């Protein structure tokens, strides 16, 4: 089983998805020429952010559920207009992750985590103290968008193609995982652009998100599966700037772009 990890804010998350990948470098058109890239810009939609406060778990739960509904509406309309298959993911917001999720052991040392189970099309967010203590910036909105992007990969065949891609060594596997995770960052940026005018946010909020992302990324001594913080910020900013999933094609990007 190939295990893919994603990161959001201060928590890390495991995406448990099965499979085995086309010659390296990537040549599979399901990745490099996916129909998602020719679907056009994501149309502007309204998304009023639910109220949220630090250390208020009830409001955080409602916030995530509200953002998930916005994601359903925005991406659902986009997929239907592009004649792409669409189905809403399930959502679970938990205080504590189970010992096993989607058939795999969970790292319960993490305070806050994101998981996506491809088999059941379920997004799971474990909300720990680290997320609760600082929730008023755009990080939680972005994190939910990143998790939703993994579901879009499931719908479009990108995730399966990634799972099936061959690799000669761990460095190649890690680079493929970074391409997938950075694509999710970018698609979250596309979504944020589509709802920005209705959020009532200021430019400073956006700049703060980019600052937080630049400080994230792969931890020293850990497998390089997320990308540098600068790469995460760059792909998120690219998605926001263009508002177009076509800009999120990490599979044809140079290795330096997905470092």
C-alpha positions in Angstrom: 0.0 0.0 0.0 1.2 3.5 -0.9 0.5 5.9 2.0 0.2 9.6 1.1 0.5 12.3 3.7 -0.8 15.9 3.6 -0.2 18.7 5.9 -2.4 21.6 7.0 -1.6 24.3 9.5 0.3 22.7 12.4 -1.1 19.2 12.0 -0.1 16.4 9.7 -2.5 13.9 8.0 -2.3 10.5 6.4 -4.3 9.7 3.3 -4.6 6.0 3.1 -5.1 5.0 -0.5 -4.2 1.8 -2.3 -2.5 1.1 -5.6 0.8 0.6 -7.3 2.1 4.0 -11.1 3.8 4.6 -15.8 7.4 5.2 -16.6 9.3 7.8 -14.6 9.2 10.7 -15.3 5.4 10.7 -15.3 3.8 10.1 -18.7 0.3 9.0 -17.7 -2.2 11.3 -19.4 -4.5 10.7 -16.4 -2.1 12.9 -14.5 -0.5 15.1 -17.2 -3.6 15.7 -19.3 -6.4 15.1 -16.9 -9.9 16.5 -18.0 -9.8 18.7 -14.8 -7.2 20.9 -16.4 -9.4 21.7 -19.4 -12.5 22.3 -17.3 -12.0 26.1 -17.2 -11.9 28.6 -14.4 -13.9 28.0 -11.2 -16.9 30.3 -11.2 -17.3 32.9 -8.4 -19.7 31.7 -5.8 -20.9 33.1 -2.4 -19.6 31.5 0.8 -20.3 33.3 4.0 -17.8 32.1 6.5 -19.5 30.8 9.7 -18.5 32.6 12.9 -15.5 31.1 14.6 -13.6 31.7 17.8 -10.4 30.4 19.4 -11.0 27.4 21.8 -14.7 27.1 20.8 -14.9 23.5 19.5 -18.6 23.8 18.7 -18.0 26.8 16.4 -15.0 25.1 14.8 -17.1 22.1 13.9 -19.8 24.4 12.4 -17.2 26.3 10.5 -15.8 23.2 8.9 -19.2 21.9 8.0 -20.1 25.3 6.5 -17.0 25.5 4.4 -17.5 21.9 3.3 -21.0 22.9 2.0 -19.4 25.8 0.1 -16.9 23.4 -1.4 -19.7 21.0 -2.4 -21.6 23.8 -4.1 -18.6 25.4 -5.9 -16.9 22.3 -7.2 -20.2 20.4 -7.8 -21.4 23.1 -10.1 -18.0 23.2 -11.8 -17.9 19.5 -12.4 -21.4 19.3 -13.7 -20.8 22.2 -16.1 -17.6 20.4 -17.3 -19.5 17.1 -17.5 -17.1 15.5 -15.0 -18.4 12.9 -12.5 -19.2 14.4 -9.2 -20.3 13.1 -5.8 -20.1 14.8 -2.4 -17.6 13.4 0.1 -18.7 12.4 3.6 -17.3 14.5 6.4 -16.3 13.5 9.9 -15.0 16.0 12.5 -13.6 14.3 15.5 -12.0 15.4 18.8 -9.8 12.3 18.8 -8.8 10.1 15.9 -9.6 6.4 16.2 -6.8 3.8 16.6 -7.5 2.7 13.1 -9.0 4.5 10.2 -9.8 3.3 6.7 -8.2 0.0 7.6 -4.9 1.5 8.7 -3.2 2.3 12.0 -3.4 6.0 12.9 -0.6 8.0 14.4 -2.4 9.2 17.6 0.6 11.3 18.7 -0.6 14.0 16.4 -2.8 16.6 18.0 -4.7 17.6 14.8 -4.9 15.6 11.6 -6.6 15.3 8.3 -7.4 12.0 6.7 -9.2 11.0 3.5 -10.5 7.5 3.0 -10.8 6.8 -0.8 -12.8 3.6 -0.3 -15.6 5.4 1.5 -15.0 8.9 0.1 -14.8 10.2 3.6 -12.9 13.3 4.8 -12.0 13.1 8.5 -10.6 16.1 10.4 -9.3 15.5 13.9 -9.5 18.9 15.7 -6.9 19.1 18.5 -5.8 21.8 20.8 -3.2 23.3 18.4 -5.9 24.1 15.8 -8.4 25.3 18.4 -5.9 27.8 19.8 -5.6 29.9 16.6 -8.5 29.6 14.2 -9.3 33.1 13.1 -7.0 33.3 10.1 -7.5 31.5 6.7 -5.6 28.4 7.6 -8.6 26.3 8.5 -10.4 27.3 5.4 -7.3 26.4 3.3 -6.9 23.1 5.2 -10.5 22.1 4.4 -10.0 23.0 0.8 -6.8 20.9 0.6 -8.6 17.9 2.1 -11.5 18.4 -0.4 -9.0 18.5 -3.2 -8.0 14.9 -2.4 -11.6 14.0 -3.0 -11.5 15.7 -6.4 -8.4 13.6 -7.2 -10.5 10.5 -6.4 -13.3 11.7 -8.7 -11.1 12.6 -11.6 -8.8 9.5 -11.6 -5.8 11.6 -10.5 -5.4 9.7 -7.2 -5.7 6.3 -8.9 -3.1 7.2 -11.5 -0.8 8.5 -8.7 -1.2 5.3 -6.8 -0.4 3.3 -10.0 2.7 5.3 -11.0 6.0 3.3 -10.9 9.0 4.6 -9.0 12.6 3.4 -8.9 13.4 4.5 -5.3 12.1 6.4 -2.4 13.2 9.8 -3.8 11.0 9.3 -6.9 8.1 8.1 -4.7 8.5 11.2 -2.5 8.6 13.5 -5.5 5.4 12.0 -6.8 3.8 12.4 -3.4 4.9 16.1 -3.3 3.4 16.6 -6.7 0.0 15.3 -5.5 0.1 17.3 -2.2 1.2 20.5 -3.9 -1.6 20.1 -6.4 -4.1 19.9 -3.5 -2.6 23.2 -2.1 -3.1 24.8 -5.5 -6.7 23.6 -5.9 -7.5 25.0 -2.5 -6.1 28.3 -3.7 -8.5 28.1 -6.8 -11.4 27.6 -4.4 -10.4 30.5 -2.2 -10.3 32.7 -5.2 -13.8 31.7 -6.3 -15.3 32.7 -3.0 -13.0 35.5 -2.0 -15.4 38.4 -2.7 -18.0 37.0 -0.4 -15.7 36.2 2.6 -15.3 39.8 3.8 -11.6 39.2 4.3 -8.8 41.7 3.9 -5.6 41.4 1.9 -3.7 41.0 5.2 -5.6 37.7 5.9 -4.4 36.3 2.5 -0.8 37.4 3.2 -0.9 35.9 6.6 -2.0 32.5 5.1 1.0 32.6 2.7 3.3 33.4 5.6 1.9 30.5 7.6 2.4 28.2 4.6 6.0 29.4 4.0 6.7 28.3 7.6 5.2 24.8 7.0 6.4 22.0 4.7 8.7 19.1 5.3 10.1 18.8 8.8 13.8 18.3 9.1 14.8 14.6 9.1 11.3 13.5 7.8 10.5 12.2 4.3 10.1 15.0 1.8 6.5 14.5 0.9 4.8 17.9 1.4 7.3 20.2 -0.3 9.1 23.2 1.1 7.0 25.8 2.7 7.9 28.2 -0.1 6.6 25.6 -2.6 3.3 25.2 -0.7 2.8 28.9 -0.6 3.8 29.3 -4.3 1.3 26.7 -5.6 -1.5 28.0 -3.3 -0.8 31.5 -4.6 -0.8 30.3 -8.2 -4.2 28.6 -7.8 -5.6 31.8 -6.3 -4.1 34.1 -8.9 -5.5 32.1 -11.9 -8.6 30.6 -10.4 -8.1 27.8 -12.9 -7.4 24.1 -12.2 -5.2 24.1 -15.3 -2.6 26.0 -13.4 -2.5 23.2 -10.8 -0.9 20.6 -13.1 2.1 19.8 -11.0 2.7 16.6 -13.0 4.3 18.5 -15.9 6.2 21.0 -13.6 10.0 20.8 -13.3 11.4 19.1 -10.2 12.5 22.5 -8.9 8.9 23.6 -8.8 7.9 20.7 -6.6 10.9 20.8 -4.3 
